[in-house]
Amino acid sequence: MKIGYLFSALIFILVLFSSCQRKDVVTGTKGDSIIIGNDIKVTKDSTQIYGKGYFDYRDTIESYHMGYSIPRDSIYKVENLKEFAALNLLINKFPLQPGPYLDRGNHYQNIQKYREAIDDYNKYIELDQYNYSAYQNRGTAHERLKNYDSAMSDYYRVTILKPRDTIAYFNRGVVWDTKQNFWQAIKEYDTVVMIDPRLAKAYYNRGASYERVLNIDKALENYEKAVSLNPMYKDELIPRIERLKRL
């Protein structure tokens, strides 16, 4: 009797524990939907896959150069002394463990201390050369400091380690845009939409690049695609589309 009771209690605890697990992890895609845990959510715009809690995907024409690897408006509005103290302790105690350097670098980046972030990413990469996210994040920090060649080098490394990484190709496009090499930027955005044809932000940026080279038909095509995938662009892009059609 006791064994049966214990077994039943154990099953109840396991079921309760499983029901409390987070279900906000994207586990796959299906058509125009993303699969989050066991739930399927219909979406045309795949930016959701990358996590809207971390990135602002709805840029304006004036700010689209900022890229889509911008660290979120961090919950660490000011330097989180407790978090940094914990990481500093780990680094002092285990200086050859790479993880804390990456975490501390990310925290530095979130509070816009980009040089300190780069120092930590450098140390992490010295200890582990195969984590693409370290290069991705270091590239973002270099980009914020306008070290564009270094940023491009890091984004290139990401594509070696993870060939279908849309963020790296997208950010390369942003750097080319910033350097006013719009045709090269367009090529990068071409790669992004080939890998992920539902990423509205890529069409938005590619449309802006086409507009810069005065290819109005292509600009219109991309702006309209961006709006169809992400209606949040309507207020900004519909008037722009109408204006370009009158040219």
C-alpha positions in Angstrom: 0.0 0.0 0.0 2.8 2.4 1.0 4.7 1.6 -2.3 1.6 2.3 -4.3 1.0 5.6 -2.5 4.6 6.7 -3.0 4.5 5.8 -6.7 1.2 7.8 -7.2 2.7 10.8 -5.3 5.8 10.6 -7.5 3.7 10.6 -10.7 1.7 13.6 -9.4 4.9 15.6 -8.7 6.4 14.8 -12.1 3.2 15.9 -13.9 3.0 19.1 -11.8 6.7 19.8 -12.6 6.2 19.3 -16.3 3.2 21.5 -16.4 5.2 24.3 -14.8 7.9 24.2 -17.5 8.3 27.2 -19.8 6.6 26.8 -23.1 8.0 29.9 -24.8 10.9 28.1 -26.4 10.6 27.9 -30.2 11.0 24.3 -31.2 10.3 24.6 -34.9 8.4 26.1 -37.8 5.5 24.9 -40.0 4.4 26.9 -43.0 3.5 30.4 -41.8 3.5 29.3 -38.2 6.1 28.9 -35.4 5.9 26.2 -32.9 6.5 27.4 -29.3 6.7 24.4 -26.9 3.7 22.4 -27.7 1.7 25.3 -29.1 1.5 26.5 -32.7 1.1 30.2 -33.3 0.3 31.5 -36.8 2.5 34.3 -38.0 3.5 35.7 -41.4 6.5 37.6 -40.0 9.3 35.3 -38.7 11.0 38.0 -36.6 9.0 36.5 -33.8 11.2 33.4 -34.0 14.2 35.5 -32.9 12.5 36.8 -29.8 10.8 40.2 -29.7 11.7 40.6 -26.1 15.3 41.0 -27.1 15.2 43.0 -30.3 13.3 45.9 -31.8 12.4 44.9 -35.3 10.2 47.8 -36.3 12.8 50.4 -37.3 12.1 53.6 -39.2 13.8 54.7 -42.5 16.0 56.9 -40.4 17.1 54.2 -38.1 17.1 51.0 -40.2 20.9 51.0 -40.3 21.0 50.0 -36.7 20.8 46.3 -37.5 18.9 43.5 -36.0 21.4 42.3 -33.5 20.8 45.3 -31.2 20.9 44.2 -27.6 17.5 44.7 -26.0 16.7 47.7 -23.9 18.2 45.8 -21.0 16.5 45.1 -17.8 19.8 46.3 -16.4 19.1 50.0 -16.8 22.1 50.7 -14.7 25.1 48.6 -14.0 23.8 45.6 -12.1 26.4 45.4 -9.3 25.2 42.1 -7.9 25.3 40.4 -11.3 28.8 41.8 -12.1 30.1 40.9 -8.6 29.0 37.3 -9.2 30.6 37.1 -12.6 33.8 38.7 -11.3 34.0 36.2 -8.6 33.6 33.3 -11.1 36.2 34.8 -13.4 38.7 35.2 -10.5 38.0 31.7 -9.2 37.9 29.9 -12.6 39.9 32.1 -15.1 40.0 29.4 -17.7 36.3 28.9 -17.9 35.0 30.8 -20.9 31.3 31.1 -20.0 31.5 34.0 -17.4 33.4 36.1 -19.9 30.7 35.8 -22.4 28.0 36.6 -19.9 29.9 39.6 -18.5 30.5 40.8 -22.1 26.8 40.6 -22.8 26.0 42.6 -19.7 28.6 45.2 -20.6 27.1 45.5 -24.1 23.6 45.9 -22.6 24.7 49.0 -20.7 26.6 50.2 -23.8 30.1 49.6 -22.4 31.3 48.3 -25.7 35.0 48.4 -25.2 34.7 46.4 -22.0 32.4 44.0 -23.8 34.9 43.5 -26.5 37.6 42.7 -24.0 35.5 40.0 -22.5 34.5 38.6 -25.9 38.2 38.5 -26.8 38.9 36.4 -23.7 36.0 34.1 -24.3 37.1 33.5 -27.9 40.7 32.9 -26.8 39.3 30.0 -24.7 36.6 28.8 -27.1 36.9 29.6 -30.8 33.8 27.7 -31.9 30.8 29.6 -30.4 29.3 31.7 -33.2 27.3 33.9 -30.8 30.6 35.2 -29.3 31.6 36.5 -32.7 28.1 37.8 -33.4 28.0 39.8 -30.1 31.6 41.0 -30.6 30.7 42.1 -34.1 27.7 44.1 -32.7 30.0 45.8 -30.2 32.5 46.7 -32.9 29.6 48.0 -35.1 28.4 50.3 -32.3 32.0 51.7 -32.0 32.0 52.1 -35.8 34.8 49.6 -36.1 33.2 48.3 -39.3 36.0 46.2 -40.7 36.3 44.3 -37.4 32.5 43.9 -37.2 32.5 42.5 -40.8 35.3 40.1 -39.9 33.3 38.8 -36.9 30.1 38.4 -38.9 32.0 36.5 -41.6 33.3 34.2 -38.9 29.7 33.6 -37.8 28.7 32.5 -41.3 31.6 30.0 -41.3 30.4 28.5 -38.0 26.7 28.8 -38.8 26.2 29.2 -42.6 22.4 29.8 -42.4 22.6 32.5 -39.7 20.4 35.3 -40.9 21.5 37.8 -38.3 25.1 37.7 -39.5 24.1 38.3 -43.1 21.6 40.9 -42.2 24.2 42.8 -40.1 26.7 42.6 -42.9 24.0 44.3 -45.1 23.7 47.0 -42.4 27.4 47.6 -42.4 27.5 47.9 -46.2 24.6 50.3 -46.1 26.4 52.4 -43.5 29.4 52.5 -45.8 27.1 53.5 -48.6 27.8 50.4 -50.7 24.1 49.8 -51.3 24.4 47.1 -54.0 26.6 45.0 -51.7 24.0 45.5 -49.0 21.3 44.3 -51.3 23.3 41.1 -52.0 23.4 40.4 -48.2 19.7 41.0 -47.8 19.1 38.7 -50.8 20.8 35.9 -48.8 18.7 36.7 -45.8 15.4 36.4 -47.6 16.6 33.3 -49.4 17.2 31.6 -46.0 14.2 33.2 -44.3 11.6 34.5 -46.8 9.3 35.7 -43.9 11.6 38.1 -42.3 9.8 41.4 -42.9 12.8 43.5 -41.6 15.0 42.2 -44.4 12.5 43.3 -47.1 12.3 46.7 -45.3 16.0 47.2 -45.4 16.4 45.9 -48.9 13.7 48.3 -50.0 15.5 51.2 -48.4 18.8 50.1 -50.1 17.0 49.9 -53.5 15.5 53.4 -52.9 19.0 54.7 -52.3 20.2 53.5 -55.7 17.0 54.9 -57.3 15.6 51.5 -58.2 12.0 52.6 -57.4 10.2 49.5 -58.7 12.4 47.2 -56.5 12.0 49.5 -53.6 8.2 49.4 -53.9 8.2 45.6 -54.3 10.2 45.2 -51.0 8.3 47.8 -49.0 5.0 46.2 -50.0 6.3 42.7 -49.0 7.4 44.1 -45.7 4.0 45.5 -45.0 2.3 42.3 -46.0 4.4 40.3 -43.6 4.3 42.8 -40.8 1.3 45.2 -40.7 3.1 47.3 -38.1 4.9 48.9 -41.0 1.7 50.2 -42.5 1.6 53.7 -40.9 5.2 54.4 -42.0 5.5 52.6 -45.4 2.0 53.1 -47.0 2.5 56.9 -47.4 6.0 56.3 -48.6 4.8 53.7 -51.1 2.2 56.1 -52.4 4.8 58.8 -52.7 7.2 56.6 -54.7 4.4 55.5 -57.0 3.8 59.1 -58.0 7.4 59.6 -59.1 
